[in-house]
Amino acid sequence: MGRGLNLGSGRVIALGRVLLGALILTVASEGTQRAQLPTAAYVLMIAYLLFAAGMAVATWNDWWADAQIAGPAHAIDIAVFVALVYLTAAEPNPFYGFFIFILLAAAIRWGWRATGLTAVLLSVLYVLAGLFALGPAYSMALDRFVVRTGYLAILSLILMWFGVNQWRAGLLGASGIPMPEPAADTPPLEGGLMAAMAATGAKSGALVWAKAGKSKGMAITVRDGEVAVADVRAPRADEQGPAPFLYDLARGHGMSRDAKRNLHPFDPRDRLREKLAIALKLREGLAIPLPVQAASATLYLEELRGLSTDHLDLAQEIATAVAGYIHRQAAMRAAEEKAEARSRLAVARDLHDSVVQFLAGAAFRLEALKRSDAVGRDLTPELNELKQLMLQEQGELRSFITALRSGSQVELADLARDLQSLSNRLARQWDIQCTFSLEENAMSVPMRMHMDAQQLVREAVANAVRHAGAKNVSIRLSGDVDRLKLDFINDGTAYPRSEAGNRMPRSLSERVSAAGGQLELSRGMGVTKISVALPMAGKAA
């Protein structure tokens, strides 16, 4: 887009006026043609070429001058056209091109309404000038004159259509603001500013952001490739207004468009507070309010090549693209942070259900050994067994870390073997009777489910012993194509009620919920049964 705007509409019109003036003068200077033209027409052509050249020089790098004298220059174009029609007795050489140029200039600058009014005015003036120019030869040239007037009417309709559709069609490069993909490692506001600068070709810029209703905000500036962040007092919506505007603070020039695309000049220092302008080091550029949620934000783009009123027409598209970019990047960062938090919670829960529970069981055994030592019993065998359990737990922890790095599958039979071994260790660790059984089924399960099953077994056994005083825990594993099921039955008392009023162990409930599974608790005939069903497809299922 930046390259497309280097030759904006003002420059195109100025260059076209110079070429048109040169072409008319060249054609008129040919021998036979020059002999037929009155001296006044020839002088007018020379004067118009000089006027066109002066306009190009005056407005080429000055968007303010271009906007201010666009109307008067348009009026001069119309006057010269009518004068040449009159002076040449309505002959077409080569003034139909002049007619088209004037209508195109109106369409590019002001849209279809101005194009229509210009077309009507030109047509009426052309008819009047032609009638006066023909004089006594009116009846002889009437047919030819009517045909030419019809040509002008057809061209007017076509160019009015062009004025209606040219902005929508993106003829000035507004066919889409190319925004880069959001990067999770870049803050949303900084990313939005950098993306806007890259898309428009701006070499420097600033983005001011404040929460809705707050006067204090933050500003991110980029100048000479350096990014800076500062606290500023954000402008109020009623100070700057909802419309984008061009500004040149040194000369006090500002320009905006209304809903009908009419240009309105103003002093930008009335909209940009001096302290804010100094803090952001603003000089000349484009200010764009951004349509963001629950906040006020304004984008300032400076050192734009070919800065012109065309940028006002593209500002809304820029605003929409940048606001969308900021929202997408913020959503991406939020998703990343949520995923990280979920991962941290899962790891913390896994460590709690494995290492912490093992250490609790080990402490339980050591307390029993301490009592045995008091009566003088030899503790060597039991200490060796506890040492063996610690080594096994170390191996389990290594397997846990390996599983975190792996996304592979494991056979149900292998899972059952590991759970059987785990049940035996838990029985010794907690000094209880712990049995395990498998409902045979040839299938495989994800490694994540293998981890969940092990941790569920650890947590279920620990809860049964610590909170229900169980002496016997039965574990049954089964599965099908859709889900894996674990049943835990213990002979302890009913689980104590939580603050929420239910008896479901919280750690079990959290783990099953995180896996997208279902959890049921029932009590009867002196035993408690907990049934867990985990979907094979994970949380998404």
BAFI-386158 format. One record per residue (C-alpha): chain; x, y, z; residue number from 1. Coordinates in pm, 1 decimal, decimal comma, padded with zeros to 6 digits. Example, Ala and Ser with C-alpha at 12.3 -4.5 7.8 and 13.67 -1.06 7.14 Angstrom:
SITE c       px       py       pz   k
SITE A  01230,0 -00450,0  00780,0   1
SITE A  01367,0 -00106,0  00714,0   2
# end
This chain:
SITE c       px       py       pz   k
SITE A  00000,0  00000,0  00000,0   1
SITE A  00285,1  00237,4  00079,7   2
SITE A  00422,7  00213,4 -00275,8   3
SITE A  00075,2  00264,2 -00424,0   4
SITE A  00030,8  00591,3 -00237,7   5
SITE A  00367,0  00739,2 -00334,6   6
SITE A  00185,3  00881,5 -00639,0   7
SITE A -00140,6  00983,2 -00472,4   8
SITE A -00449,4  01126,2 -00636,3   9
SITE A -00328,3  01487,7 -00597,9  10
SITE A -00004,6  01408,9 -00779,0  11
SITE A -00186,6  01210,7 -01048,2  12
SITE A -00422,3  01503,3 -01114,4  13
SITE A -00137,6  01758,1 -01114,2  14
SITE A  00069,7  01546,4 -01352,7  15
SITE A -00234,1  01481,6 -01572,1  16
SITE A -00308,2  01855,5 -01591,8  17
SITE A  00047,4  01928,3 -01707,8  18
SITE A  00038,1  01653,8 -01973,1  19
SITE A -00305,7  01764,1 -02090,4  20
SITE A -00195,5  02127,1 -02120,6  21
SITE A  00113,9  02021,7 -02313,6  22
SITE A -00091,5  01797,4 -02544,5  23
SITE A -00347,4  02069,7 -02622,8  24
SITE A -00073,5  02319,5 -02694,1  25
SITE A  00116,1  02068,8 -02912,5  26
SITE A -00189,9  01985,7 -03121,8  27
SITE A -00285,4  02351,3 -03151,1  28
SITE A  00069,1  02446,2 -03257,8  29
SITE A  00056,3  02236,2 -03574,3  30
SITE A  00063,8  02453,0 -03883,6  31
SITE A -00286,2  02414,0 -04022,1  32
SITE A -00448,1  02392,8 -03679,2  33
SITE A -00266,9  02703,7 -03554,8  34
SITE A -00381,5  02902,9 -03855,2  35
SITE A -00746,1  02821,1 -03771,8  36
SITE A -00724,0  02919,2 -03403,7  37
SITE A -00771,1  03272,6 -03277,6  38
SITE A -00480,2  03430,0 -03096,4  39
SITE A -00680,0  03436,9 -02771,6  40
SITE A -00714,0  03055,1 -02778,4  41
SITE A -00341,9  03009,0 -02832,3  42
SITE A -00258,6  03250,3 -02547,9  43
SITE A -00507,0  03072,8 -02321,0  44
SITE A -00340,4  02736,5 -02390,2  45
SITE A  00003,4  02872,0 -02301,4  46
SITE A -00132,7  03030,3 -01985,5  47
SITE A -00303,7  02706,2 -01888,3  48
SITE A  00016,3  02504,1 -01934,6  49
SITE A  00203,2  02747,2 -01710,8  50
SITE A -00078,8  02728,8 -01456,4  51
SITE A -00064,4  02346,5 -01461,4  52
SITE A  00312,3  02345,2 -01410,4  53
SITE A  00285,0  02589,5 -01121,8  54
SITE A  00013,3  02379,6 -00959,2  55
SITE A  00227,5  02066,9 -00982,8  56
SITE A  00525,6  02239,6 -00821,7  57
SITE A  00315,4  02395,8 -00545,8  58
SITE A  00127,2  02081,7 -00444,4  59
SITE A  00361,0  01791,1 -00521,9  60
SITE A  00494,8  01759,2 -00166,4  61
SITE A  00231,0  01960,4  00018,9  62
SITE A -00093,1  01778,4  00102,6  63
SITE A -00234,5  02088,2  00269,7  64
SITE A -00185,2  02311,0 -00036,3  65
SITE A -00323,0  02038,9 -00262,4  66
SITE A -00640,5  02007,9 -00052,7  67
SITE A -00687,9  02382,8 -00013,1  68
SITE A -00659,9  02480,3 -00381,5  69
SITE A -00820,9  02169,7 -00528,1  70
SITE A -01159,0  02342,6 -00556,8  71
SITE A -01032,3  02664,7 -00718,1  72
SITE A -00813,6  02464,8 -00958,1  73
SITE A -01116,2  02256,8 -01056,1  74
SITE A -01310,4  02575,3 -01129,8  75
SITE A -01023,6  02704,6 -01346,0  76
SITE A -01018,0  02374,8 -01538,0  77
SITE A -01389,7  02413,0 -01611,9  78
SITE A -01350,7  02777,6 -01713,3  79
SITE A -01061,9  02701,5 -01950,5  80
SITE A -01258,6  02413,7 -02104,5  81
SITE A -01560,7  02635,8 -02170,2  82
SITE A -01342,8  02916,3 -02304,8  83
SITE A -01165,4  02681,7 -02544,2  84
SITE A -01494,8  02536,1 -02662,4  85
SITE A -01619,8  02886,5 -02735,7  86
SITE A -01297,0  03004,5 -02899,4  87
SITE A -01274,0  02696,0 -03123,8  88
SITE A -01644,0  02698,7 -03223,7  89
SITE A -01714,6  02370,2 -03036,8  90
SITE A -01470,2  02170,4 -03249,3  91
SITE A -01357,3  01856,0 -03068,6  92
SITE A -00983,3  01890,5 -03128,4  93
SITE A -00862,2  01784,2 -02866,8  94
SITE A -01097,8  01910,4 -02596,1  95
SITE A -01294,6  01591,6 -02532,5  96
SITE A -00985,1  01473,9 -02345,7  97
SITE A -01011,5  01789,8 -02138,1  98
SITE A -01371,8  01703,8 -02054,7  99
SITE A -01275,8  01353,5 -01942,0 100
SITE A -00984,5  01483,6 -01733,4 101
SITE A -01210,2  01724,9 -01542,0 102
SITE A -01465,1  01454,9 -01461,6 103
SITE A -01197,2  01206,5 -01358,7 104
SITE A -01040,1  01463,6 -01128,4 105
SITE A -01380,0  01517,4 -00959,5 106
SITE A -01436,0  01142,9 -00928,9 107
SITE A -01094,3  01082,3 -00773,0 108
SITE A -01111,7  01372,3 -00529,1 109
SITE A -01474,5  01396,7 -00423,6 110
SITE A -01674,3  01093,7 -00540,3 111
SITE A -01989,6  01051,7 -00744,1 112
SITE A -02184,7  01354,9 -00618,5 113
SITE A -01914,8  01599,4 -00726,2 114
SITE A -01871,2  01403,5 -01049,6 115
SITE A -02241,0  01432,9 -01127,1 116
SITE A -02255,8  01804,4 -01052,6 117
SITE A -01943,1  01866,0 -01260,9 118
SITE A -02085,3  01662,1 -01549,9 119
SITE A -02412,7  01855,6 -01549,0 120
SITE A -02233,5  02188,7 -01526,3 121
SITE A -01987,8  02101,1 -01804,1 122
SITE A -02262,6  01974,4 -02032,9 123
SITE A -02475,8  02286,0 -01985,6 124
SITE A -02177,1  02517,4 -02036,1 125
SITE A -02065,4  02317,9 -02339,1 126
SITE A -02410,0  02356,8 -02499,5 127
SITE A -02425,0  02728,6 -02423,0 128
SITE A -02069,6  02793,5 -02541,8 129
SITE A -02132,3  02592,0 -02855,5 130
SITE A -02453,4  02778,8 -02936,0 131
SITE A -02282,6  03114,1 -02892,7 132
SITE A -01979,6  02999,5 -03090,1 133
SITE A -02180,9  02861,4 -03383,7 134
SITE A -02395,9  03173,3 -03422,1 135
SITE A -02541,8  03186,7 -03777,0 136
SITE A -02401,4  02839,9 -03857,4 137
SITE A -02621,2  02690,6 -03585,3 138
SITE A -02868,7  02519,6 -03819,7 139
SITE A -02596,8  02371,2 -04038,8 140
SITE A -02397,4  02220,9 -03744,4 141
SITE A -02690,9  02121,7 -03524,5 142
SITE A -02681,0  01747,2 -03596,9 143
SITE A -02309,0  01725,8 -03538,2 144
SITE A -02336,0  01932,0 -03220,8 145
SITE A -02618,0  01713,1 -03079,4 146
SITE A -02414,1  01399,6 -03142,6 147
SITE A -02116,2  01544,4 -02955,9 148
SITE A -02340,3  01645,8 -02666,1 149
SITE A -02468,1  01286,0 -02653,1 150
SITE A -02109,1  01161,5 -02632,3 151
SITE A -02050,0  01387,9 -02335,0 152
SITE A -02366,0  01261,9 -02161,9 153
SITE A -02257,3  00898,8 -02203,3 154
SITE A -01908,8  00975,7 -02073,7 155
SITE A -02062,0  01159,0 -01778,8 156
SITE A -02270,8  00855,9 -01678,6 157
SITE A -01971,0  00624,6 -01704,2 158
SITE A -01750,3  00853,1 -01497,0 159
SITE A -02023,7  00900,9 -01235,7 160
SITE A -02028,9  00523,5 -01199,2 161
SITE A -01651,2  00535,9 -01164,4 162
SITE A -01686,7  00791,5 -00884,7 163
SITE A -01929,7  00564,6 -00699,6 164
SITE A -01714,9  00254,1 -00727,4 165
SITE A -01352,2  00357,8 -00747,7 166
SITE A -01288,2  00362,6 -00369,0 167
SITE A -01471,9  00037,4 -00322,7 168
SITE A -01268,7 -00123,5 -00599,3 169
SITE A -00939,6 -00014,4 -00439,1 170
SITE A -00800,4  00173,4 -00736,0 171
SITE A -00565,7  00363,9 -00506,7 172
SITE A -00424,7  00052,2 -00347,4 173
SITE A -00692,1 -00000,2 -00079,5 174
SITE A -00763,7 -00356,2 -00185,1 175
SITE A -00661,0 -00484,3  00154,4 176
SITE A -00412,2 -00383,6  00423,5 177
SITE A -00147,9 -00658,8  00436,0 178
SITE A -00096,2 -00737,2  00803,7 179
SITE A  00165,3 -00989,9  00923,9 180
SITE A  00066,0 -01286,5  01133,9 181
SITE A  00052,8 -01213,6  01510,3 182
SITE A  00357,0 -01325,9  01709,7 183
SITE A  00296,5 -01468,4  02055,8 184
SITE A  00626,8 -01330,6  02186,4 185
SITE A  00538,7 -00969,3  02097,0 186
SITE A  00307,9 -00755,0  02314,8 187
SITE A -00020,2 -00685,4  02130,1 188
SITE A  00011,1 -00304,7  02121,4 189
SITE A  00370,5 -00308,4  02005,4 190
SITE A  00284,0 -00571,2  01747,3 191
SITE A -00012,0 -00366,6  01622,9 192
SITE A  00198,4 -00052,1  01584,0 193
SITE A  00480,0 -00234,5  01406,8 194
SITE A  00231,4 -00409,2  01177,2 195
SITE A  00064,4 -00077,9  01086,8 196
SITE A  00400,2  00081,9  01009,0 197
SITE A  00505,3 -00213,9  00796,0 198
SITE A  00175,4 -00214,2  00607,2 199
SITE A  00174,2  00159,2  00532,6 200
SITE A  00546,1  00220,2  00490,1 201
SITE A  00562,3  00461,4  00784,4 202
SITE A  00912,1  00504,3  00926,6 203
SITE A  00795,1  00614,4  01270,7 204
SITE A  00477,1  00604,6  01470,9 205
SITE A  00305,8  00589,9  01807,3 206
SITE A  00011,3  00412,3  01964,0 207
SITE A -00168,2  00560,5  02264,3 208
SITE A -00388,3  00326,5  02467,1 209
SITE A -00608,9  00383,8  02772,3 210
SITE A -00887,4  00185,6  02933,5 211
SITE A -01235,2  00320,4  02875,3 212
SITE A -01310,2  00610,4  03108,7 213
SITE A -00946,7  00645,3  03221,4 214
SITE A -00736,0  00953,0  03153,0 215
SITE A -00402,3  00787,1  03220,1 216
SITE A -00277,0  00561,3  02949,7 217
SITE A  00037,8  00425,7  02792,3 218
SITE A  00211,0  00513,2  02469,4 219
SITE A  00436,5  00298,9  02253,9 220
SITE A  00658,2  00487,3  02010,4 221
SITE A  00887,7  00365,5  01735,7 222
SITE A  01148,8  00604,1  01598,4 223
SITE A  01472,3  00516,9  01423,2 224
SITE A  01398,0  00150,9  01492,3 225
SITE A  01390,0  00205,5  01869,3 226
SITE A  01081,2  00105,3  02069,1 227
SITE A  00993,5  00310,9  02377,6 228
SITE A  00708,8  00290,3  02627,7 229
SITE A  00585,7  00582,4  02838,0 230
SITE A  00292,1  00677,2  03057,8 231
SITE A  00084,0  00957,6  02906,0 232
SITE A -00248,2  01128,5  02948,8 233
SITE A -00458,2  00979,9  02671,1 234
SITE A -00673,5  01213,0  02457,8 235
SITE A -01047,1  01200,9  02520,0 236
SITE A -01279,8  01087,9  02243,7 237
SITE A -01441,1  01431,6  02227,6 238
SITE A -01099,5  01595,4  02184,6 239
SITE A -00989,0  01410,8  01873,3 240
SITE A -01322,4  01290,4  01742,9 241
SITE A -01393,1  00955,1  01576,1 242
SITE A -01259,1  01050,8  01232,2 243
SITE A -00896,0  01014,8  01120,9 244
SITE A -00710,2  01332,5  01033,2 245
SITE A -00388,2  01462,1  00880,5 246
SITE A -00176,9  01697,2  01087,5 247
SITE A  00120,6  01925,2  01046,2 248
SITE A  00181,7  02069,9  01392,3 249
SITE A  00459,9  02309,0  01294,3 250
SITE A  00237,8  02494,5  01044,5 251
SITE A -00090,5  02439,6  01229,1 252
SITE A -00244,8  02249,5  00938,4 253
SITE A -00503,0  01977,1  00994,6 254
SITE A -00750,7  01806,5  00762,1 255
SITE A -01030,3  01551,1  00801,9 256
SITE A -01324,3  01420,0  00599,2 257
SITE A -01688,8  01398,6  00693,5 258
SITE A -01929,9  01116,9  00603,2 259
SITE A -01986,7  01274,2  00259,7 260
SITE A -01610,1  01286,7  00193,9 261
SITE A -01597,0  01664,9  00221,4 262
SITE A -01263,3  01797,3  00348,0 263
SITE A -01260,1  02014,1  00661,1 264
SITE A -00948,5  02212,2  00759,2 265
SITE A -00870,3  02286,9  01123,3 266
SITE A -00583,2  02360,9  01358,4 267
SITE A -00455,7  02021,2  01478,6 268
SITE A -00325,4  02178,1  01799,2 269
SITE A -00688,8  02195,9  01908,7 270
SITE A -00707,3  01815,9  01894,0 271
SITE A -00353,2  01721,5  01994,7 272
SITE A -00251,1  01850,3  02336,9 273
SITE A  00092,9  02002,6  02346,0 274
SITE A  00217,7  01771,4  02623,1 275
SITE A  00106,8  01462,9  02432,5 276
SITE A  00262,0  01586,7  02107,9 277
SITE A  00591,5  01657,2  02285,7 278
SITE A  00589,1  01323,0  02465,5 279
SITE A  00530,4  01136,9  02138,9 280
SITE A  00754,3  01371,0  01934,8 281
SITE A  00476,5  01421,7  01681,0 282
SITE A  00542,6  01645,3  01381,2 283
SITE A  00349,2  01557,0  01066,3 284
SITE A  00146,6  01249,4  00982,1 285
SITE A -00182,9  01064,8  01004,5 286
SITE A -00386,4  01014,3  01325,1 287
SITE A -00628,3  00718,1  01327,8 288
SITE A -00868,1  00634,9  01614,3 289
SITE A -00886,0  00255,7  01654,3 290
SITE A -01213,3  00065,7  01710,7 291
SITE A -01099,3 -00142,9  02007,8 292
SITE A -01311,0 -00294,1  02283,2 293
SITE A -01334,4 -00135,8  02630,4 294
SITE A -01053,7  00110,7  02556,7 295
SITE A -00963,0  00424,8  02365,9 296
SITE A -00672,1  00398,5  02127,7 297
SITE A -00521,0  00627,7  01866,0 298
SITE A -00256,9  00540,6  01610,3 299
SITE A -00013,9  00804,4  01481,8 300
SITE A  00182,4  00725,8  01165,7 301
SITE A  00460,9  00958,7  01055,0 302
SITE A  00724,0  00982,6  00780,9 303
SITE A  00475,1  00841,2  00530,8 304
SITE A  00595,1  00873,9  00173,8 305
SITE A  00353,0  01067,3 -00043,4 306
SITE A  00134,8  01176,0  00248,7 307
SITE A -00191,0  01307,0  00103,5 308
SITE A -00564,7  01322,4  00158,3 309
SITE A -00581,5  00973,3  00004,4 310
SITE A -00465,3  00842,3  00340,5 311
SITE A -00785,4  00972,4  00498,2 312
SITE A -00983,3  00741,6  00271,8 313
SITE A -00764,1  00446,5  00366,5 314
SITE A -00752,5  00525,5  00737,1 315
SITE A -01070,0  00335,0  00822,7 316
SITE A -00934,7  00022,5  00658,3 317
SITE A -00606,0  00068,9  00841,1 318
SITE A -00794,1  00113,1  01170,7 319
SITE A -00998,2 -00203,2  01117,7 320
SITE A -00692,1 -00406,3  01018,7 321
SITE A -00480,4 -00286,5  01313,6 322
SITE A -00762,3 -00330,2  01567,5 323
SITE A -00822,8 -00681,3  01436,9 324
SITE A -00450,2 -00754,0  01456,8 325
SITE A -00434,7 -00632,3  01819,0 326
SITE A -00738,4 -00839,3  01916,7 327
SITE A -00599,3 -01151,4  01746,8 328
SITE A -00260,0 -01108,7  01908,1 329
SITE A -00414,6 -01044,7  02249,3 330
SITE A -00628,8 -01356,1  02208,5 331
SITE A -00323,0 -01556,1  02105,8 332
SITE A -00126,9 -01439,6  02410,1 333
SITE A -00423,3 -01511,2  02636,1 334
SITE A -00452,8 -01859,8  02487,8 335
SITE A -00079,3 -01915,3  02532,5 336
SITE A -00094,2 -01798,7  02893,0 337
SITE A -00399,8 -02014,2  02958,8 338
SITE A -00230,6 -02314,8  02805,0 339
SITE A  00080,9 -02250,2  03013,3 340
SITE A -00128,5 -02213,8  03328,7 341
SITE A -00314,7 -02532,9  03245,2 342
SITE A  00014,7 -02712,3  03186,1 343
SITE A  00156,9 -02583,7  03514,3 344
SITE A -00156,3 -02696,8  03695,4 345
SITE A -00136,9 -03039,5  03533,9 346
SITE A  00230,6 -03079,3  03624,5 347
SITE A  00164,9 -02958,7  03979,0 348
SITE A -00121,4 -03206,2  04012,1 349
SITE A  00091,7 -03487,7  03871,5 350
SITE A  00372,6 -03409,4  04113,6 351
SITE A  00123,9 -03390,6  04398,2 352
SITE A -00032,5 -03721,6  04305,5 353
SITE A  00302,3 -03896,0  04263,5 354
SITE A  00595,0 -03747,1  04452,9 355
SITE A  00400,4 -03573,8  04730,3 356
SITE A  00175,8 -03871,8  04790,6 357
SITE A  00472,8 -04105,0  04791,9 358
SITE A  00651,5 -03886,2  05043,0 359
SITE A  00336,5 -03884,1  05255,7 360
SITE A  00327,1 -04264,2  05239,3 361
SITE A  00697,0 -04281,9  05319,5 362
SITE A  00642,0 -04057,6  05621,8 363
SITE A  00357,3 -04287,1  05725,0 364
SITE A  00591,6 -04588,1  05707,8 365
SITE A  00873,3 -04408,1  05887,2 366
SITE A  00639,4 -04320,7  06170,4 367
SITE A  00549,4 -04690,1  06198,8 368
SITE A  00919,4 -04781,8  06194,5 369
SITE A  00983,8 -04530,3  06465,9 370
SITE A  00729,9 -04704,8  06687,8 371
SITE A  00887,1 -05042,3  06604,7 372
SITE A  01230,8 -04908,1  06696,1 373
SITE A  01095,1 -04817,5  07035,9 374
SITE A  01037,4 -05185,4  07111,7 375
SITE A  01383,2 -05288,2  06985,4 376
SITE A  01277,1 -05468,0  06666,9 377
SITE A  01526,9 -05500,6  06379,2 378
SITE A  01431,0 -05242,4  06114,9 379
SITE A  01683,1 -05339,4  05846,3 380
SITE A  01440,9 -05538,2  05623,2 381
SITE A  01177,9 -05265,1  05632,4 382
SITE A  01432,7 -04991,0  05568,4 383
SITE A  01563,1 -05186,6  05270,2 384
SITE A  01207,5 -05219,6  05143,4 385
SITE A  01148,3 -04847,0  05184,9 386
SITE A  01472,4 -04780,3  04999,5 387
SITE A  01353,0 -05005,8  04718,1 388
SITE A  01025,9 -04819,0  04703,6 389
SITE A  01212,4 -04489,2  04673,5 390
SITE A  01417,2 -04627,4  04383,3 391
SITE A  01100,9 -04743,8  04214,1 392
SITE A  00944,9 -04402,9  04266,6 393
SITE A  01250,9 -04246,2  04110,9 394
SITE A  01198,7 -04467,3  03807,6 395
SITE A  00832,7 -04364,9  03796,4 396
SITE A  00930,2 -03998,8  03805,4 397
SITE A  01165,9 -04051,1  03512,9 398
SITE A  00888,8 -04224,4  03322,8 399
SITE A  00660,7 -03931,3  03401,4 400
SITE A  00912,1 -03683,7  03256,8 401
SITE A  00955,8 -03902,4  02947,8 402
SITE A  00579,2 -03916,5  02901,5 403
SITE A  00558,5 -03536,5  02910,2 404
SITE A  00783,5 -03530,5  02605,8 405
SITE A  00605,5 -03806,6  02422,4 406
SITE A  00276,2 -03829,5  02235,2 407
SITE A  00293,4 -04203,0  02163,7 408
SITE A  00042,9 -04480,2  02239,0 409
SITE A  00070,0 -04761,1  02493,8 410
SITE A -00106,2 -05097,8  02492,3 411
SITE A -00381,2 -05148,2  02748,6 412
SITE A -00205,8 -05465,1  02866,4 413
SITE A  00111,6 -05265,4  02930,6 414
SITE A -00088,8 -05004,9  03121,4 415
SITE A -00245,3 -05284,1  03329,0 416
SITE A  00097,6 -05426,6  03408,1 417
SITE A  00222,9 -05086,6  03523,4 418
SITE A -00089,8 -05030,1  03734,6 419
SITE A -00053,7 -05376,1  03888,0 420
SITE A  00304,5 -05294,9  03985,4 421
SITE A  00194,9 -04957,4  04118,1 422
SITE A -00084,4 -05118,5  04322,8 423
SITE A  00164,8 -05355,7  04483,3 424
SITE A  00393,1 -05066,4  04576,9 425
SITE A  00103,6 -04863,3  04714,4 426
SITE A -00005,0 -05160,6  04924,1 427
SITE A  00338,0 -05176,9  05085,0 428
SITE A  00368,9 -04798,1  05105,9 429
SITE A  00038,5 -04752,5  05289,4 430
SITE A  00041,8 -05093,1  05459,1 431
SITE A -00297,7 -05195,5  05318,8 432
SITE A -00446,0 -05463,4  05095,4 433
SITE A -00455,9 -05328,3  04739,5 434
SITE A -00577,2 -05551,3  04456,7 435
SITE A -00591,0 -05485,4  04085,3 436
SITE A -00785,3 -05651,8  03803,8 437
SITE A -00819,8 -05598,3  03426,1 438
SITE A -01108,5 -05665,4  03195,8 439
SITE A -00918,9 -05803,9  02896,5 440
SITE A -00937,3 -05594,7  02578,8 441
SITE A -00680,0 -05570,6  02299,6 442
SITE A -00644,8 -05196,3  02252,4 443
SITE A -00404,8 -04907,2  02298,6 444
SITE A -00440,4 -04578,6  02485,4 445
SITE A -00261,3 -04240,9  02455,7 446
SITE A  00045,0 -04185,3  02671,1 447
SITE A -00134,2 -03892,8  02838,4 448
SITE A -00406,4 -04130,2  02950,5 449
SITE A -00141,6 -04372,0  03077,3 450
SITE A -00012,6 -04091,9  03301,1 451
SITE A -00361,4 -03992,1  03413,0 452
SITE A -00448,2 -04349,7  03505,8 453
SITE A -00135,1 -04387,8  03718,5 454
SITE A -00196,9 -04060,4  03899,6 455
SITE A -00563,6 -04144,3  03954,6 456
SITE A -00465,4 -04473,2  04113,9 457
SITE A -00215,5 -04298,2  04340,5 458
SITE A -00463,8 -04032,6  04444,1 459
SITE A -00754,8 -04274,6  04493,3 460
SITE A -00553,3 -04504,3  04717,7 461
SITE A -00405,3 -04213,3  04917,2 462
SITE A -00752,7 -04060,0  04968,5 463
SITE A -00899,7 -04393,8  05074,1 464
SITE A -00630,2 -04441,5  05340,7 465
SITE A -00589,9 -04084,0  05465,9 466
SITE A -00947,5 -03959,4  05451,2 467
SITE A -01154,1 -04276,6  05487,6 468
SITE A -00920,0 -04498,4  05693,3 469
SITE A -00952,9 -04783,0  05439,3 470
SITE A -00765,7 -05112,3  05485,5 471
SITE A -00863,6 -05265,2  05152,1 472
SITE A -00876,2 -05097,4  04811,4 473
SITE A -00985,7 -05277,0  04494,5 474
SITE A -00894,5 -05134,8  04151,7 475
SITE A -01059,0 -05252,4  03828,8 476
SITE A -00950,3 -05138,2  03480,4 477
SITE A -01155,5 -05171,1  03162,3 478
SITE A -01187,2 -04989,8  02830,8 479
SITE A -01344,3 -04975,6  02487,7 480
SITE A -01295,0 -04775,1  02170,7 481
SITE A -01440,6 -04456,6  02324,5 482
SITE A -01326,7 -04448,9  02685,1 483
SITE A -01108,2 -04590,9  02958,2 484
SITE A -01274,7 -04680,7  03287,6 485
SITE A -01131,4 -04717,4  03638,1 486
SITE A -01334,2 -04834,1  03940,1 487
SITE A -01204,2 -04786,8  04294,8 488
SITE A -01375,5 -04965,8  04584,1 489
SITE A -01258,1 -04921,1  04943,1 490
SITE A -01387,6 -05042,3  05282,2 491
SITE A -01328,4 -04714,8  05466,1 492
SITE A -01576,9 -04469,0  05608,0 493
SITE A -01757,7 -04208,8  05400,0 494
SITE A -01538,0 -03927,6  05272,4 495
SITE A -01571,9 -03603,1  05472,0 496
SITE A -01774,5 -03327,6  05313,5 497
SITE A -01593,4 -03038,5  05150,0 498
SITE A -01681,1 -02669,5  05192,4 499
SITE A -01904,3 -02705,1  04885,6 500
SITE A -02100,2 -02977,7  05063,6 501
SITE A -01998,6 -03279,8  04853,5 502
SITE A -01784,5 -03580,6  04940,9 503
SITE A -01595,3 -03607,5  04612,8 504
SITE A -01216,4 -03584,0  04662,6 505
SITE A -01112,4 -03252,2  04507,4 506
SITE A -00785,1 -03367,8  04350,1 507
SITE A -00959,3 -03657,3  04176,0 508
SITE A -01235,7 -03430,7  04054,0 509
SITE A -00989,5 -03174,4  03912,3 510
SITE A -00786,6 -03434,8  03725,8 511
SITE A -01089,2 -03604,0  03573,2 512
SITE A -01239,3 -03269,0  03473,8 513
SITE A -00912,2 -03159,6  03310,4 514
SITE A -00916,2 -03481,5  03104,0 515
SITE A -01277,3 -03422,1  02999,3 516
SITE A -01395,2 -03733,1  03185,0 517
SITE A -01679,0 -03824,7  03418,8 518
SITE A -01662,7 -03907,4  03788,2 519
SITE A -01923,8 -04085,2  04000,9 520
SITE A -01924,3 -04162,9  04373,5 521
SITE A -02158,9 -04407,9  04545,5 522
SITE A -02179,3 -04543,3  04898,6 523
SITE A -02350,8 -04855,8  05025,9 524
SITE A -02307,7 -05173,6  05233,0 525
SITE A -02006,5 -05027,3  05413,3 526
SITE A -01800,0 -04957,7  05101,2 527
SITE A -01735,9 -04653,9  04881,3 528
SITE A -01712,9 -04683,4  04502,3 529
SITE A -01561,8 -04421,2  04274,2 530
SITE A -01601,4 -04471,9  03899,3 531
SITE A -01389,1 -04275,1  03654,7 532
SITE A -01446,4 -04265,9  03275,2 533
SITE A -01187,3 -04092,7  03055,3 534
SITE A -01254,1 -04025,5  02683,8 535
SITE A -00997,7 -04173,1  02447,1 536
SITE A -00993,8 -03852,9  02241,9 537
SITE A -00905,1 -03641,8  02543,4 538
SITE A -01063,1 -03312,3  02648,9 539
SITE A -01207,7 -03239,7  02303,5 540
SITE A -01428,4 -03547,8  02319,9 541
# end
